[in-house]
Amino acid sequence: MQNTRILLIFLFSAFLILNGCEKTKSQPQPKAEQNTQQQAAITNISVQEAYKMIQDKPDMYIIDVRTPGEYTDNLGHISNSHLMPVQEIQKWAPKISELKDQKVMLICRSGARSSFAAKTLEKQGFIKLYNVEGGMLAWNAAKLPVAEPAKP
């Protein structure tokens, strides 16, 4: 009787272990793993990496998502950047849809608004987005070139 119980417990345990492993193999990937490829559409880059990319590709499409006042203030802006305030992203995003497969760099004052803008563009199908970490504050701290701020 004791041996029968041990045998039944052993067989039941083996069944659970084997059955559990099979279910694990056939289950779909967790959501976090599935989203890895989608997250690859946005790459956070340093200001030094951004500057090098601009040097290597002078026609890089750069979007500055700050307000018009910030774009022309003492931090200046990157030459050839396009002022497209994040507050108006629903208006301007469809107008640049032809850039969905091209490299697009986004910058703001500190990197927060450009990160938000990048996530919004990613949801709209953009696949090569570069968010400049630290924004124009980091750009200026690194003493990288800027277009001259507007004079009062």
Summary of the structure (lengths in Angstrom):
residues: 152
radius of gyration: 25.3
end to end distance: 97.1
largest distance: 97.1
contacts: 410
relative contact order: 0.17
helix: 53%
strand: 13%
